[in-house]
């Protein structure tokens, strides 16, 4: 199953809104076929693995990282291929929560195939956490908050000058994270301080470039910013506090001239009265996984509202000292000792990237489900 999970990751950035899935066929203790879901609309992992195994799939065990689908979608049901191959047993970590696709276990058992559930369930759930979240929560995207901080949990020095805290290895990992998100977001302060591009510029490019989202007032967005200048090449949205037009078409509200100028440059302008409403609007617009890269105000708002599903902290071996910008926008988390977070957060993973340390946290309640 661990091999199947590693194979599933080969679909990183290419399968959404479908999950990443890997499969391994084992006959007599020997791997005789393997596969993975390489891209949306392509063959599923089970079909690819069974084809590689050929006749040796008969009487074999099939390890697959999610319940085989039982419906006709972009491809035929995987259960049909499994049954036709003569597999003896299917081992899965999780049932498919999608009501359209689920039912594969019952179909397999009805055909006399043994099914074992729960193997490496935690790892499988973490791999496809945004997909699983989208199946049970319909009013906002899965939110990953990524912050690079100093050893004293600060984002920027006292003078707010731009500083690159983390090294090249950590930055490559950030670009890999971007490739698996539907959208990448920052707050206005980060835009004004850093003028980020918010694109995937290292590693394998995703199937679809993530939408770039700015949370902030349209009137304060510089026309010369990298986001505005490239908005016709990469989808770029500005979402402000405001109300929607009577027609139901979202608008940035407030400064109509600023909104019109941004739209003339290819920027889509949206508005909603609260941060929670803004996230709901993004979900309605098709954003299932939102990667937020700062700054402190947006991070603090999301944490206070308990709308962060994964918190990714890259900690660099530097100190920024008194008066520096606190990473969490004044939220109580900032008082926590370096490398630790209080009560409701649990460590999902922890690893080094050069001199930097990346720790991934999840709300304890989400891991308990």
Steps between C-alpha positions, in 0.01 A plus 500: 500500500787738572631433150153575361493829693838599355372422152187709563716806559612487137162655418581807713349809339342306213194314632290771675211513561544122509721337765852369454488118492765230474467123459725195533423141392670228706514134398670249730680772692635662183395830345377418151334828403464856619338823388374842601242755390726721289259776401135600500312303236778241462495131600450434869771340712329160525459468123862598439631252761283212379605560140865486607438174687316335214411134566694507828222710651277192521492383861718796608458766767433857391613783729334830410502825696127570467188289451470411128227704332173340398363757256540612141676838502782613274604131504311170553458362856824362641305225674421347161870479414583350842232234471593416141867461598413223750660672799472297823510783754494881503667697781404865553559764768183707445156491351430759230286775660370619162137380487522473122811278499451291815358147511807321369550293815148360486538426129828314556370298793190416301730352236673281761813715541627545855548862607723613787453857624700742714860422398711821529177699532660802667768542232246456222267758654783753532606450138154598376392725787367781274295252293351333807423841655317612185267200521374586849531882516330703229523857630873573468825368354752287687747762627874440530676792669872513423730738686878543508608618844809569703597307810307757705185451284532827306427567132695818434750729678409813690536726194276265296766471230477203270711208619531145369491288814519151352747341261471355151400149610206633701397720208492201265266328743275807502476485121412130525222589745369765261472244222236304692278796592208644307594850609781688675407799715664787685381807685550858388795558734694215341422631153625849585811375680610216273322541162477118466434312176319207670580258219659154482854559380684191623440128466225345294240746378136423591233404248329836555678809634362590844280808515666791682288671762554825686296576811478880524355827376499539123593869533832411665618247241785651294447478125876439470492192726606166352153354561321772302755514219470124436127459572422417137748213508417353842151524657513776763220599740466778754248434775396792718259569782178617342169385356400332178326673214118463492535260207695262722822559308770561765671838490776654706267772628629828640725663242334439163777676310770279656294190432447604139871562452591157637238327287630683193837334571345153521453479878176350627358704790284337767351619825344359816442662840709271722800271467272199547273625223801560278611139539147383424509710183827340396356152550199593287745613233663156493793542740526180707855538635630844594868550587546819702854639515448796736517752630449539871157666484345242270664217693368636829149538360489145370639356823263701718203380294633141521502470121852356463517128421877464469757738642841470336782677681843537340732609781832656409802506737494878547367741764317820403465637852273745678275715285497253212172403331336211687411209275143452615373855501468529878323167545598321822703247299778758474580455868571131453856368524672446163404171335196451720131586472237476773214263571289461191795451263681172438813433295435317174857499373837658573805507275805705409561688175862607514542720807123555530239289675151436362232394747146423386221533756133404485214579735472205735127472434557447127743214565250334732235477228 
